[in-house]
């Protein structure tokens, strides 16, 4: 055994002696580098042999050496400082973890104390132990308000879509209502107009309401544009009151950059989805057959194609089964009932109404948006009149869309009008280099058919549609270049449609001419 101990000592001493030599060498090296007396001794030894020019080189050598030594000291300082910071961070993290552990222990202690107190209450009341939780819940509950579902008070901390989960509870026994509507579109126009005037003191012309209803039949996105204070938002608000489903108002902000401003986003920190009123409205609409409307107030205060681009693409799809938006990339077991694999189907009974103020503080709306929407100009305040007293009414979306479909069957564009529009298309292409797209032609047919069913004429419907959807594109052209062409186009309209018709188009062209 003594032999092995001597062997082990000599064997390991080779390693430790080498390690000590390294450490000793490093220390000796630093001590030698900073041995200023040695530097001074060498200078003293050679100073009598230096010439004047060599003294200059000596001074340079001293300066270079001083710089090197200063850099070495700075490097050592930085290394030590970084190590101290790193160590401090580790200590703070350990301290924070200890505090969290202590808090968890306190929470567990409080929970146990609560359970002990509850057990004492149970024993005093003579109840069974499994009834304790019921007592605790009842003590913490407030009496539900009239018409409120008590089930909505359920703890929703475990749900990432807490508001949508509450809607699921609220509508769990809901059955789609049939309101037995029997009005015509023309009657709807007058009823809505009289309701707005009699109940809300908002006055609109019959033509304005006719245009509004016709726009709803042509697209899911209606744009009310014009100068401020003419009742654009009020019209959308009044429609929500009339159909007994208040409009969902989304006030667009200049900071809006993507769709999360409309629908919300998943917070990775809280593991909750930040649900917006727009998302709640969409979810509720999916349960019913009522008519709903979302108002994008001052929609061009931010770029529409940024935050609404995805919806524009979705609403353009021919099949409503494809109207799907992805809210989250994966599904949870307790996700809302109508959320399938993180995706929500956009209901067909929701319309979107955007209001636009045409001033220097807003962005220009692009063709991508205008081509998919139906713009309506509101530049004049309605004149007060004596209305009939009309009450609000519930409207089935299926019934309203059925009226729209019937109108499209009853009032297709006449062959004569189709021919005139085709000739006008050729004229515009030849003189202004602008053409009608298939989307615009289809939308025009839907709009004009409903406009006629609402009590208007075919020529007036075509006139308004072309003025707002086709001639609007002239603003993008060089107005000075097309000035001379405008008079010729007005003569063409007079010849094809008559001097008494197409007043919207002619007035619009004359306004363009004045801008030159």
N, C-alpha and C positions, 0 to 999 in steps of 0.2 A: 504493500500500500504506500510506503514511503517513497518507493521508486516512482510510482505513478504520480504522486504529488509533485516530486521534483520535475518529472517530465511535463506535467500540465503547466507548472510555473514557467519553465523555460519555453515551452511551446507557445503559450499565450502572450508571454512577454515580448515575443517578436512583433506581434500585432500592436500591442499597446505602446511599446517603445517607438514603433513607427508612427502611430497616431500622435504621441507626445512630441516626436520630432517635427511632425507637420505643424502642430499648434505652436511649438517653440520657434519654428522657422518663420511662421507668419508674424508672431510677435516681434521676433528679432528683426525681421525685414522692415516692419513699420518703425521700429525704434531706430534702425539705421537710416531709413529715409528721412526721419525728422531729427537726426543728430546734427544740429546746426553748428556745434563746436567743431565737428570734423570738417564741415564745409569751410569754416573760418580758418582752421589750421592749414588746409590746402591752399587757400588764398594767400595766407601769410607766407607760406613756403615759397610760392612762385611770384610774389608781387614785385620783387626786385628785378626779375628777369623780363617782365612784360614791357613791350614797347607801347607807345601811345595808341597805335591802331589796334593792338591786341587788347588793351584795356576796354575798348569799345565792344569787342567780341565777348570779353569777360562779363561786362554788364548785361549784354543780351542773354548770355548763358544763365546768369543769375535770375533775370526776369522770367525766362522760359521755365526754369526750375521752380520759381515761386508760383507761377501759374499752374504747373502740374500738381504741386503740393496742394494748392487751393482747390483744384478740381477734385483731387482725391478726398479732401476733407468734406467738400460739398456732397460728394457721392455717398460717403459714409453717413452724413447727416440725413440725407434723403432716405437711405435704406432704414436707418433707425426710426425715423419719423413714420415711415410707411408701416413698419412693423408695429409701432405703438398704436397707430390708428386701427390696424387690423385686429390687434389684440383687444382694443377698446370696443370695437364692433362685436366681437365674439362675447365679451363680457356683458354688453348691453342685451344681446340676443338671449344669452343665458338668463339674465335678470328678467327679461320680458316673459320668457317661457316659465320661469318660476312664479311670476305674478299671475300668469294665466292659470297655472296649476292651482295656486292658492284660491283664485276666484272660482274655479270649477269645484274645488272642495267646499267653498262657502255655499255655492249654489246647491250642491248635493246636500249639505247640512240643512239649508233652509227648506228644501223639498221634503227631507225627512221630518223636520220639525212640523211642517204643514200637515204631513200625513199623520203624525202623532196627534196633533190637535184635532184633525178630522176624525181620527179613530175614537178620541174622547167624546166628540159630539155624537158619533154613531152609538157608542155605548150608552150615553145619556138618553138618547131618543129611543133606544131599543130597536134600532134598525139592523138589518143584515150588513155585513162588511161590504158586499158588492154593490150596496146602494150609496156608498160614500161618495163616489165620483159624481153621482147624479145630484147630490146635495151641493157639492162644490160648484158644479156647472150652473145650477139654478141660482146660487148666491151671486155669481158673477154676471149673470144675464140681466139686462134691462128689459122691461116690458116692451115688446115690439110695438111699433107704431101702427096706426090703423092702416090696413091694406098691406102691411109688411109681412113677408114670409119668415117665420121664426127660424127656418132652416138656414137662412142667410147668415145667422150669427155663428155658424160652425167655424171652428178654428181653421184658418186657411193658410197657416204658416208653412204647411208642407206642399202647397201648390205654387208652381212658378207662374201660372196664369190665374191669380186669385180672383180678379174681377170677372173673367170669363167663366171661372168655376161657379161664382155666385149667380151668373146668368143661367148656367145649367140648372142650378137648384131652383131658381125662380120660375123657369119655364119647363120644369120636368114633367108637369101634368098639363102643359098647354096644348090646346087643340086649335088648329088653324080655323080662324073665324070666316064665315061666309056672310058678308054684309048685304047680300041680295041687291046689289046696285042695279039700277035700271035707267040711268041717265044716258043721254047722248053727249058727244063731244061738244056740240054747239051749246047744249044746256050747261055742260061743265064750265065752259068759258064764262057764261053769264053768271052762274052761281058763284064762281070764284071771284069774279070782278065785284059782284055785289057784297060778298062776304068781306072782302078787303076794305071796301068803302064803309060798310055799315058797322063792322066790329072793330076795325083797326084804323079807320080814317085814312086809309091809303087809297089814292085814286089813280086808276090806270084806265087807258082807253081799251075798248073792245079789241082793237087790232093788236095792242101790245100783249094782252092775255092770249089771244089767238096765236100769236107768234111763239109765245112761251110754251103753250101746250104742244104746238106742232114741233118745236125743238125737242121736247121730251120724247116724241115718237121717233125722231131721226137719229138720236145719239144719246149716250148716257152722260155726256159732258156738255153742259150748256154754259156759255160764257156771256155774262151780262156786262157790257162795257159802256163807257161814256164818262162824262164829267162828274166830279164828286157832288153828292147831295141830290141826285135825281131819283133815288129810291131803288138802287140795284140790290143791295143787301135786303132791303125791306121786302122786295118782291119774293125772294127766296124764303124769308122769314114768314111772310104771309101764307105762302103755299104750305109750309110745315104746319101752321096753325089750322089751315083749312082742312087738311087731311088728318088732323088730330095726331100727328106725329111730329113733334117739334124738330125743326131742322138742327142738325149737328153742325155747330159753327167751329170751323178750324181757322183761326186767325193766322195767316201765313206770316212768318218772320223773315227778315233779310238774311238770317243765318242758315236758313233751310238749304241743305245740300243733297240730301238723299231721302229715301222712302222712310227711314226710321223716324223722321219728324211726323209722319202721318200715322204709322202703325205701331211705333215703339221699338224697343230693342231688348235683347237679353243681357242682363247685367251679370257678368262672370263672377263678380265679387259676392253679390248677395244671392246669386242663383235664382233671381226673380226676373220675370219679363215685365218691363215698364210698359203697361198697356195704356193707350191713348183713348180719348173719347171716340175718335174715328173708328178704331178697332172694335170698341164695344158696340158702336152702332151697327157695324157690319155683322157682328156676331148675332146681335138681337134680330136683325133683319132676316138672317138665315132661318130663324124659327117661325117666321110669320109669312103671310101673304099680303101684308100691308105695304103701302107705298112709303118709302123713306127718301130723305134727301140730306146730303152732306154739302155744306157751303164752304168753299175755299175762299175766304174773305181776303180781298186784295191779293189775289193769287200771283200777280206778276211783281210783287215787291221782292220776290226771289225768282230765280230762273225756274220756270214751270217744268222744263224738260229735265231738270235735275231731280226734283223730289217726286214728280208724278209720271216719269217716263215709263216705269214698269206697268203702272195702271193703264196708261194709254195703249200699250202693246196688248195687255190682257183683254181689255174691253173690245179690242178690234177683232179678236178671234171669233169665228162664226159659231162655234159650239160653246154653250155656256158651261159644259162639262170641263172645258179647258180654262175656265176663269179661275185659276188657282194661284195663290201667292204663298211662297214659303216664308214662314215666320222664324222657324228654328230648324237647324239641320237634322235633328234627331227627335225621337218621341220618348216621352216618359209615360209610365203606366197610369199616372193620375192627371194626364193632360185633359183639356176640355173635350167634351163629347164630339164636337164638330171639327176638331183639329186632328187630321189624319196624317201620321208620319211627319208632324211638324208643319203641315200645309193646310191652309184654309181656303175653302171655295168662296169666291166673291159672289154674293147673292144678286140675282137679276132684278130684285125689287128696290135696289138702291140707285138713285141718280145723284150726279155730282154737278153742282152749280158753282162756277167761279165768277167772282166779281173783279173787274179791272178798271182802274182809274188811269186814264191816258194823260200822264204828266211826266215831267223830267225826272221824278224821283223813282220811277219804276223801270223794269226791263221790258224790252220789246218781246212780244210773244212770237215764237217762231212758227214757220209753216207746218212743222210737224204737229204742233198743238192745234193750230187753227183748222188744219185739214181733217182732224178727227173730232173736232168739236163743232157746235153750232153757235156762232156769235149773234147776239141781239144787242142793238144799240139803244140805249136809254139816255137821251140827251135833253129831254124836256120833262118838266114836272107835270103830273096829271092834273087836269082841271076838276075841281070838286063838282059833284052832281048828287042828286037825290037818289039813293040806292034803295032797292028792295032789301028788307031785312032777311038775311040768309044765315043759317047756322052751319057750323063746321060739319063735315061728314067723314065717316070711315070709308076708305076706298080699297077694294081688293086690287092688288097689282095685276093679277091675272085678268081681271075684268077690264082694267084700263088698257093693258097691252092687247087684249082681244079687240077692243075698239080701234086701236091703232092698226092692227092687222086687217080688220074689216075695211077700214078707210083706204088702205093700200090696195085692197082688192076692188073696191067700188070706184076709186078715182085714179086710175093709172094716167100717166101723161098722155094726152091726146096725140094722135099721129101727126097732126099739124104742128103742135108745139114741139114734138120730138124733132121734126124736120127743121123748124126755125132755130132750135137750140143747136142742132148740128151745123147749120149754116153760120151761126154766130161763132161757134167753136172754130170753124175754118177761118173766119174773118180775124178773130183774136190771134190765132196762131200766125197768120200771114203778116199782120200789122204790128203785133206786140210781142210775138214769140212766147206766148203763154198758152198752155193747153189744159183741158179738163182731165182730171184723173178718173179712173173707174170708181174709186171710193166716193168722190164728190158727186158723180152722176147718180149713183145708187142712193146716196144720202138725200140728194135733191128730190128724187122720186118719192121717198118716204115723207119728207118734209111737206112737199106740195100737196100730196094726197091728204094728209091730216089737216093741212091748212084749209083745204076745200071743205072737208067734213066739219070743220069748226065754223064754217059760215063764210069763208073767204072765196076768192076766185082763183082759178088756176094761174092766170097771167100775173096777178099780184104776188102770188106765192113764188113763182119763178123769178119775178122781178126782184123781190127782196133777197132771195137766196143767192142769185148771181151777184147782186150788189155787195153782199157781205162776204161771199166765199170766193168769187172769181175776181171781181174788179179790185178787191182789196190788195191783190197781188201786184197791181199797177204801182203801188207805193214804193215797191222795191226797184222800180225802173228809174231811168233818168227822165224826170218829168219834163225837163227842157227839150229832151229828144222826142218825146211822144206828144208834145203840146199840139203840134199840127195834126196829129192823127186823131186827137180826141173829137174834134168837130166832125170828122168823117165817120167816126164810130157812132156818134149821136144821130147823124143822118141815117146810118144803117139801121139803128134801133127804131127810128120813126117810120122807116119804110117797112120793116118787117113786122113790128108790133103795133104800130099806130102812134100818132103824136100824143094821144091821151093816156097811153099805157107806158109802162117801164119808167115811171117817174123816179123811183129809188135809184136806178142805174144812172139816169140822166143827171139827177141832182148830185150824185157822187162824182161823176165825171167832171161836172162844172166846178165842184169844189177843188178837185185835183188841178184843174186848169188855173184856178186863182192862186194856187200855191207856187206856180212857176214865177 
